Amino acid sequence: AAAVKLTRGPVFDAASVRLYLDGAVYHGAARRRKTDMDQLETDRILQRLIKTAFYRAAVRATGKKPVWGALTGIRPGKIATGLLEEGKTDHEVVKTLMKEYYLSPERAELCLDTARAGLEAERSLKARDVALYVGIPFCPTRCHYCSFVSHSVEKSMALIEPFLDALRREIDAAGDIAGRLGLNIVSVYVGGGTPTTLSAEQLESLLKHLGGAFNLSNAREFTVEAGRPDTITPEKLRALKEGGVGRVSVNPQTMRDEVLQAIGRRHTAEETRRAMALVREAGFPCVNMDLIAGLPGDSAEGFARSLDEVLAFEPENVTVHTLSRKKGTRITLDNTPIPSEEAVGAMLDYAATRLRGENYRPYYLYRQKYIAGGFENVGWARPGYESLYNILIMEELRTVLALGGGGVTKLVAPHIGRIERIFNVKYPYEYVRDIDTLIARKKGVEDFYARFFG
């Protein structure tokens, strides 16, 4: 149990917290001199005081200092961005994050690096630049840790063609809207699910339709998640390449077969090796590979071996996720044992040291609920290979026009800090059934730009 008290005096605002744990009481307090500011900023300050007081009490109760200190949000880099925009130096930003938010030095540096990447991307963007996302909610099988909206093709093969027919209709409608509004597509991302669950012919048709409905001539990048190595074939890679794709993701998650088996991935490390050979042979200029720290059956040493092998492929991007025990996943429902917080921390520390040593730099960052050890997910890139889409979606710099199953259109007016969302339904059968309603909802894009862009 906890008791929280907020006091607003003539000079200071103060918060105090008492935590009751195992018959003991732990105290935490924080205060700040009052300044003249608007109500919204005042509310933020008061919330931060309460969080800080709670953090101090929790540290006394547990004897542990979380690497992310008192921060609880999913986008910690935004704090560093705000500090840089105020004119603070790199040193001042890191110092503020450590002193006021209690971040570890390593996490403060992560925030600074990703904030700088976001600001660099922002400087390159114009008002009507947008990203385009297409969601393909099908996978070969469902992984035990997965909470994404996806159907196993073992159970829903018959839904693929009706889904694609409906998707083409949404693509046409959204393409018309983008053309009328003069939206400039700077990034295209086809995700899921696993888009390469589709056949080579289906991929070819989809990408051709997408290119016919939208003007993609100014797109700086075109990504397709070829995430599952067991879905990658020469024919599919040829269809992607001919469709204009320049960036693909091959996501082993681990290079240890016993861990792959434990998480329900029906492929082997050897299939990842073969897939990467095919991708390199096909000549894609940018490849991303994902790993997950904290998977069942893994260890700090095993994770290190996986990362070392991934780096031997010399991918331009490496994304290091931390396992999140989300509701509804097999890992959560079965209460599957996972590595300790200390082991996960060791995995991430090794990854950061090794990646920086190989000239990768962190360029986007986010945290999630239920994430193991309270850690983070980080995208690393060789200089010049940062994914603009990942920066746009995490830093909320520009609109992301989302199509397909589970797509969430995020409408952004950066000049006034306004964000609105339009949701597509999650599952393929709902998407097919409700496609007319989903297309009608896209009128909200036009309304948003009429209200905030003139």
GUGUZA-308100 format. One record per residue (C-alpha): residue number from 1; x, y, z. Coordinates in nm, 3 decimals, decimal comma. Layout:
<rs>
badren_px_py_pz
NUM_X_Y_Z
...
</rs>
This chain:
<rs>
badren_px_py_pz
1_0,000_0,000_0,000
2_0,105_0,361_-0,047
3_0,000_0,703_0,083
4_0,067_1,006_-0,135
5_0,048_1,369_-0,025
6_0,082_1,677_-0,247
7_0,131_2,017_-0,083
8_0,117_2,351_-0,263
9_0,277_2,625_-0,054
10_0,353_2,992_-0,127
11_0,715_2,916_-0,226
12_0,744_2,540_-0,289
13_0,531_2,260_-0,428
14_0,608_1,932_-0,252
15_0,513_1,564_-0,270
16_0,563_1,295_-0,011
17_0,506_0,921_-0,034
18_0,488_0,649_0,230
19_0,520_0,287_0,111
20_0,397_0,011_0,340
21_0,579_-0,316_0,270
22_0,615_-0,625_0,489
23_0,538_-0,433_0,806
24_0,784_-0,152_0,732
25_0,726_0,205_0,616
26_0,949_0,373_0,356
27_0,942_0,746_0,294
28_1,017_0,951_-0,015
29_0,983_1,324_-0,078
30_1,046_1,581_-0,349
31_0,990_1,954_-0,380
32_1,034_2,231_-0,637
33_1,028_2,609_-0,614
34_0,713_2,752_-0,770
35_0,750_2,939_-1,098
36_0,509_3,125_-1,322
37_0,384_2,878_-1,585
38_0,059_2,769_-1,749
39_-0,171_2,506_-1,601
40_-0,057_2,225_-1,834
41_0,309_2,271_-1,744
42_0,220_2,304_-1,376
43_0,034_1,973_-1,389
44_0,337_1,807_-1,548
45_0,565_1,941_-1,275
46_0,332_1,816_-1,002
47_0,312_1,472_-1,162
48_0,690_1,460_-1,178
49_0,718_1,553_-0,811
50_0,490_1,263_-0,717
51_0,685_1,021_-0,940
52_1,014_1,136_-0,789
53_0,887_1,097_-0,434
54_0,752_0,752_-0,517
55_1,083_0,657_-0,680
56_1,282_0,762_-0,373
57_1,055_0,562_-0,144
58_1,077_0,257_-0,372
59_1,457_0,272_-0,383
60_1,463_0,273_-0,003
61_1,219_-0,018_0,007
62_1,397_-0,239_-0,250
63_1,758_-0,125_-0,233
64_1,758_-0,118_-0,615
65_1,809_0,174_-0,852
66_1,644_0,107_-1,191
67_1,857_0,204_-1,491
68_1,570_0,423_-1,614
69_1,539_0,594_-1,279
70_1,204_0,761_-1,219
71_1,096_0,754_-1,586
72_0,790_0,549_-1,677
73_0,702_0,666_-2,031
74_0,756_0,474_-2,353
75_0,948_0,754_-2,529
76_1,220_0,872_-2,290
77_1,418_1,026_-2,574
78_1,161_1,305_-2,600
79_1,289_1,453_-2,275
80_1,638_1,477_-2,420
81_1,494_1,628_-2,738
82_1,322_1,900_-2,538
83_1,642_1,979_-2,350
84_1,842_2,007_-2,673
85_1,577_2,234_-2,822
86_1,613_2,457_-2,515
87_1,977_2,502_-2,614
88_2,140_2,272_-2,359
89_2,472_2,111_-2,448
90_2,521_1,735_-2,470
91_2,689_1,739_-2,130
92_2,404_1,939_-1,977
93_2,144_1,702_-2,122
94_2,314_1,394_-1,978
95_2,366_1,567_-1,644
96_1,997_1,670_-1,624
97_1,875_1,320_-1,709
98_2,096_1,170_-1,441
99_2,031_1,431_-1,172
100_1,661_1,506_-1,215
101_1,536_1,174_-1,353
102_1,797_0,938_-1,198
103_1,891_0,768_-1,524
104_2,207_0,561_-1,537
105_2,488_0,720_-1,743
106_2,439_0,461_-2,019
107_2,065_0,528_-2,051
108_2,121_0,904_-2,046
109_2,362_0,863_-2,339
110_2,105_0,647_-2,520
111_1,848_0,923_-2,483
112_2,092_1,184_-2,610
113_2,195_0,979_-2,915
114_1,840_0,899_-3,021
115_1,727_1,259_-2,960
116_2,002_1,383_-3,189
117_1,895_1,134_-3,459
118_1,536_1,257_-3,428
119_1,634_1,622_-3,456
120_1,847_1,547_-3,761
121_1,550_1,373_-3,924
122_1,322_1,664_-3,834
123_1,551_1,912_-4,009
124_1,520_1,712_-4,330
125_1,138_1,707_-4,337
126_0,878_1,937_-4,491
127_0,529_2,006_-4,361
128_0,342_1,755_-4,580
129_0,598_1,476_-4,572
130_0,438_1,154_-4,447
131_0,518_0,786_-4,403
132_0,306_0,505_-4,546
133_0,251_0,183_-4,350
134_0,086_-0,134_-4,484
135_-0,002_-0,408_-4,235
136_-0,012_-0,772_-4,349
137_-0,153_-0,964_-4,050
138_-0,040_-1,314_-4,141
139_0,248_-1,529_-4,012
140_0,356_-1,889_-4,076
141_0,296_-1,967_-3,707
142_0,242_-1,761_-3,394
143_0,548_-1,713_-3,170
144_0,497_-1,765_-2,796
145_0,599_-1,406_-2,711
146_0,393_-1,241_-2,984
147_0,118_-0,991_-2,909
148_0,098_-0,843_-3,259
149_-0,219_-0,882_-3,458
150_-0,149_-1,177_-3,686
151_-0,315_-1,496_-3,799
152_-0,128_-1,819_-3,856
153_-0,165_-1,919_-4,220
154_-0,216_-2,273_-4,092
155_-0,559_-2,154_-3,977
156_-0,641_-1,867_-4,212
157_-0,500_-1,941_-4,558
158_-0,844_-1,888_-4,713
159_-0,851_-1,530_-4,581
160_-0,540_-1,411_-4,764
161_-0,691_-1,341_-5,107
162_-1,008_-1,171_-4,972
163_-0,783_-0,964_-4,744
164_-0,564_-0,857_-5,036
165_-0,869_-0,764_-5,243
166_-0,994_-0,543_-4,959
167_-0,647_-0,397_-4,907
168_-0,627_-0,292_-5,271
169_-0,950_-0,100_-5,225
170_-0,811_0,080_-4,919
171_-0,486_0,153_-5,104
172_-0,680_0,314_-5,389
173_-0,890_0,527_-5,153
174_-0,589_0,639_-4,949
175_-0,389_0,709_-5,264
176_-0,664_0,942_-5,386
177_-0,663_1,128_-5,053
178_-0,284_1,161_-5,050
179_-0,291_1,298_-5,403
180_-0,561_1,555_-5,332
181_-0,383_1,674_-5,017
182_-0,042_1,691_-5,180
183_0,109_1,454_-4,924
184_0,468_1,357_-5,000
185_0,552_0,994_-4,920
186_0,906_0,988_-4,781
187_0,901_0,638_-4,632
188_0,714_0,314_-4,700
189_0,701_0,030_-4,450
190_0,524_-0,301_-4,511
191_0,497_-0,485_-4,180
192_0,275_-0,726_-3,998
193_0,269_-1,009_-3,917
194_0,514_-1,133_-4,174
195_0,450_-0,988_-4,522
196_0,668_-1,256_-4,683
197_0,410_-1,510_-4,575
198_0,250_-1,404_-4,902
199_0,359_-1,578_-5,221
200_0,597_-1,414_-5,467
201_0,305_-1,349_-5,702
202_0,097_-1,191_-5,426
203_0,388_-0,969_-5,319
204_0,451_-0,862_-5,677
205_0,084_-0,773_-5,730
206_0,059_-0,585_-5,400
207_0,371_-0,375_-5,455
208_0,268_-0,297_-5,812
209_-0,073_-0,181_-5,689
210_0,085_0,030_-5,417
211_0,314_0,201_-5,668
212_0,022_0,272_-5,897
213_-0,194_0,431_-5,628
214_0,072_0,647_-5,461
215_0,348_0,867_-5,596
216_0,650_0,699_-5,439
217_0,911_0,881_-5,647
218_1,028_1,084_-5,345
219_1,041_0,792_-5,101
220_1,381_0,779_-4,933
221_1,333_0,421_-4,815
222_1,106_0,125_-4,880
223_1,108_-0,146_-4,615
224_0,946_-0,489_-4,610
225_0,953_-0,711_-4,301
226_1,083_-1,044_-4,428
227_1,105_-1,125_-4,062
228_1,074_-1,502_-4,055
229_1,371_-1,665_-4,230
230_1,153_-1,963_-4,320
231_0,941_-1,740_-4,548
232_1,230_-1,608_-4,758
233_1,284_-1,746_-5,109
234_1,474_-1,618_-5,415
235_1,144_-1,563_-5,594
236_1,002_-1,346_-5,314
237_1,322_-1,143_-5,288
238_1,312_-1,086_-5,663
239_0,953_-0,961_-5,634
240_1,053_-0,723_-5,354
241_1,354_-0,590_-5,544
242_1,154_-0,534_-5,862
243_0,882_-0,367_-5,654
244_1,124_-0,098_-5,537
245_1,210_-0,236_-5,192
246_1,556_-0,136_-5,069
247_1,543_-0,238_-4,703
248_1,442_-0,575_-4,561
249_1,434_-0,719_-4,211
250_1,550_-1,073_-4,140
251_1,467_-1,137_-3,777
252_1,611_-1,449_-3,616
253_1,545_-1,320_-3,259
254_1,812_-1,570_-3,150
255_2,070_-1,787_-3,324
256_2,026_-2,071_-3,072
257_1,805_-2,358_-3,192
258_1,699_-2,460_-2,840
259_1,572_-2,106_-2,774
260_1,394_-2,093_-3,110
261_1,216_-2,414_-3,015
262_1,125_-2,276_-2,672
263_0,953_-1,970_-2,826
264_0,765_-2,160_-3,098
265_0,969_-2,038_-3,396
266_0,950_-2,315_-3,653
267_1,282_-2,242_-3,813
268_1,646_-2,301_-3,728
269_1,954_-2,086_-3,706
270_2,077_-2,252_-4,024
271_1,768_-2,125_-4,208
272_1,861_-1,772_-4,092
273_2,209_-1,820_-4,235
274_2,064_-1,936_-4,569
275_1,814_-1,649_-4,574
276_2,087_-1,391_-4,516
277_2,292_-1,542_-4,797
278_1,992_-1,507_-5,030
279_1,927_-1,148_-4,922
280_2,289_-1,048_-4,977
281_2,296_-1,225_-5,311
282_1,982_-1,034_-5,413
283_2,169_-0,708_-5,351
284_1,949_-0,523_-5,101
285_2,143_-0,215_-4,986
286_2,008_-0,219_-4,630
287_1,930_-0,516_-4,405
288_1,799_-0,511_-4,050
289_1,824_-0,804_-3,810
290_1,630_-0,831_-3,481
291_1,736_-1,000_-3,160
292_1,541_-1,031_-2,834
293_1,711_-1,019_-2,495
294_1,543_-1,223_-2,222
295_1,392_-1,511_-2,419
296_1,304_-1,834_-2,234
297_1,596_-2,075_-2,225
298_1,853_-1,810_-2,317
299_2,146_-1,687_-2,110
300_2,381_-1,390_-2,115
301_2,646_-1,607_-2,280
302_2,401_-1,749_-2,534
303_2,270_-1,405_-2,625
304_2,628_-1,282_-2,672
305_2,696_-1,569_-2,915
306_2,379_-1,483_-3,109
307_2,478_-1,119_-3,137
308_2,832_-1,209_-3,245
309_2,694_-1,427_-3,522
310_2,447_-1,162_-3,634
311_2,728_-0,906_-3,654
312_2,926_-1,146_-3,871
313_2,656_-1,094_-4,138
314_2,738_-0,719_-4,126
315_2,376_-0,597_-4,134
316_2,334_-0,222_-4,172
317_2,077_-0,218_-3,889
318_2,050_-0,428_-3,572
319_1,747_-0,392_-3,347
320_1,783_-0,522_-2,993
321_1,447_-0,577_-2,826
322_1,387_-0,678_-2,467
323_1,122_-0,943_-2,407
324_0,788_-0,797_-2,301
325_0,555_-1,035_-2,119
326_0,235_-0,901_-2,269
327_-0,112_-1,021_-2,182
328_-0,247_-1,301_-2,399
329_0,089_-1,437_-2,513
330_0,181_-1,802_-2,457
331_0,478_-1,701_-2,243
332_0,250_-1,503_-2,011
333_-0,040_-1,749_-2,007
334_0,190_-2,045_-1,934
335_0,399_-1,842_-1,687
336_0,710_-1,954_-1,875
337_1,034_-1,890_-1,682
338_1,260_-1,626_-1,836
339_1,615_-1,508_-1,758
340_1,667_-1,295_-1,448
341_1,679_-0,916_-1,453
342_2,054_-0,937_-1,397
343_2,099_-1,169_-1,695
344_1,890_-0,945_-1,922
345_2,089_-0,644_-1,807
346_2,411_-0,826_-1,893
347_2,273_-0,906_-2,241
348_2,190_-0,542_-2,310
349_2,519_-0,415_-2,170
350_2,708_-0,655_-2,396
351_2,499_-0,549_-2,696
352_2,561_-0,179_-2,637
353_2,936_-0,222_-2,593
354_2,971_-0,456_-2,891
355_2,754_-0,252_-3,126
356_2,924_0,078_-3,045
357_3,257_-0,096_-3,099
358_3,142_-0,204_-3,447
359_3,042_0,153_-3,544
360_2,669_0,117_-3,487
361_2,488_0,406_-3,321
362_2,149_0,406_-3,143
363_1,896_0,605_-3,344
364_1,556_0,515_-3,199
365_1,442_0,397_-2,861
366_1,123_0,296_-2,686
367_1,005_0,113_-2,377
368_0,698_-0,105_-2,319
369_0,472_-0,221_-2,042
370_0,572_-0,552_-1,885
371_0,919_-0,533_-2,039
372_1,172_-0,758_-1,866
373_1,371_-0,574_-1,601
374_1,215_-0,241_-1,698
375_1,469_-0,212_-1,981
376_1,423_-0,090_-2,342
377_1,420_-0,161_-2,716
378_1,687_0,010_-2,926
379_1,746_0,040_-3,299
380_2,113_0,055_-3,395
381_2,244_0,160_-3,736
382_2,563_0,217_-3,922
383_2,595_0,590_-4,007
384_2,371_0,680_-4,300
385_2,150_0,370_-4,269
386_1,903_0,491_-4,005
387_1,541_0,395_-4,083
388_1,344_0,715_-4,126
389_1,016_0,531_-4,064
390_1,131_0,409_-3,724
391_1,231_0,761_-3,625
392_0,902_0,909_-3,750
393_0,685_0,661_-3,564
394_0,879_0,679_-3,237
395_0,941_1,053_-3,228
396_0,597_1,136_-3,376
397_0,749_1,383_-3,619
398_0,507_1,343_-3,910
399_0,187_1,166_-4,011
400_0,196_0,792_-4,065
401_-0,081_0,689_-4,304
402_-0,157_0,328_-4,211
403_-0,342_0,071_-4,420
404_-0,424_-0,295_-4,372
405_-0,507_-0,511_-4,074
406_-0,436_-0,346_-3,738
407_-0,303_-0,031_-3,902
408_-0,320_0,286_-3,691
409_-0,303_0,611_-3,885
410_-0,127_0,866_-3,669
411_-0,204_1,220_-3,785
412_0,059_1,469_-3,672
413_0,056_1,848_-3,689
414_0,406_1,917_-3,553
415_0,374_2,295_-3,565
416_0,106_2,285_-3,292
417_0,184_1,952_-3,125
418_-0,147_1,797_-3,229
419_-0,182_1,418_-3,277
420_-0,496_1,226_-3,372
421_-0,544_0,859_-3,462
422_-0,764_0,656_-3,696
423_-0,779_0,284_-3,618
424_-0,827_-0,006_-3,856
425_-0,978_-0,326_-3,719
426_-0,732_-0,590_-3,612
427_-0,817_-0,924_-3,763
428_-0,832_-1,026_-4,132
429_-1,194_-1,141_-4,127
430_-1,301_-0,814_-3,959
431_-1,096_-0,617_-4,209
432_-1,263_-0,785_-4,506
433_-1,608_-0,750_-4,350
434_-1,569_-0,383_-4,255
435_-1,362_-0,251_-4,546
436_-1,629_0,003_-4,652
437_-1,637_0,149_-4,300
438_-1,256_0,162_-4,284
439_-1,237_0,345_-4,614
440_-1,499_0,593_-4,494
441_-1,292_0,658_-4,181
442_-1,002_0,774_-4,396
443_-1,197_1,094_-4,459
444_-1,062_1,189_-4,118
445_-0,725_1,242_-4,286
446_-0,871_1,514_-4,507
447_-1,052_1,673_-4,215
448_-0,732_1,682_-4,010
449_-0,529_1,852_-4,282
450_-0,811_2,099_-4,351
451_-0,820_2,197_-3,983
452_-0,449_2,223_-3,913
453_-0,270_2,279_-4,242
454_-0,508_2,511_-4,426
</rs>
